[in-house]
Amino acid sequence: MWAIKEHRDIKKACKKLPSSVVKKYELWKKIIVRHGPEKLREFPGFHDEKLMGKHAGERSSRLSLQHRVIYSVERGIVTVFVLEITPHKY
């Protein structure tokens, strides 16, 4: 079993997001808890990828064309830290 720790601002951010994005985030969390972050790579809709630059060591999953969830994984205690849900800047 995996645990998810959300940044304290995530619940506040979810209130401002479209309901479709929040629903996909809830699905994302269920997949993580049951199967771990490696399972996300089997779902092409999430387009899970490793980030570079200032977000090196973190990962990103697509919740919609515009919104991404940025997270990091700590293997020592088997925890996923959700850092932010943000509109993707093109």
N, C-alpha and C positions, 0 to 999 in steps of 0.2 A: 504494500500500500504506500502511496505517495501522499505527502501533506502539501497543502498550498498555503502560503502566507502572503496575504495581500498588503500592499502599501496602504497606509491609513487613509489616503485620499481616493482609493479605488471606488468605494461605495458612493462617495460624493460625485465622482466622475460618471459613474453608471447612470445616475439620475438625469444627466444631461445628454446621454447617448440615445440614439434611436432604439426602439425596442428590439428590432431585428439584430442589432449588434450585441445587445445585452443577452439575447437568447443564444447567440452563437458563442458568446463568452462563457455562458453556463455550460453549454455542450463541451467546450474546450476544457473547462475545469473537470467535468465528469471523466473525460478521456484521460486526463493527467492522473487523477486520483486512482482510477482503476488499472491503467496500463502503463503509466509513466510517459515522459515527454518523447521517448523514441517512437511511440505509436503515432504521434502527430505526423511523422514523415510519410505514413501510409495514406494519409488523406490529402490529396492534392489541393483541395479547397483552402486549407490552412496555410499552404506555402511556407512551412516552417523553415527558417534559415538562420544561420549564424551571422551575427553582426560584426562590423569592423569599425575602425576609427575610435571615437570617444565611447562607443558602446561595445568595445571589444570584450569578449567573454560572456556576452549576453545573447539572447536569441529573440526572434520576432516571429509571431504567427499572425496571419491575415484573418481579421474578423469580417471585413467587407473590403470593397475596393479602396476605401479611404482609411479605415481604422485598423490599427495593429495593436496587439498586446505584446509588450516587451517584458521579458522575464529572464531570470538566471536560475541555474540549477546548482545546488550544493549537494554533492553525492555523499558526503560524510554523514549527514543526518537525513538524507533522502527527502529533501524539501525543495519545492519550487517557489521562488519569490517573484510575485507579480509586481513589477516596478511601476508600470503605467499603461494606460490604454490611450492612445493618442492618434489624431489624424495623421496620416502619412503625408509628408511634404514632398511634392514632385518638383 
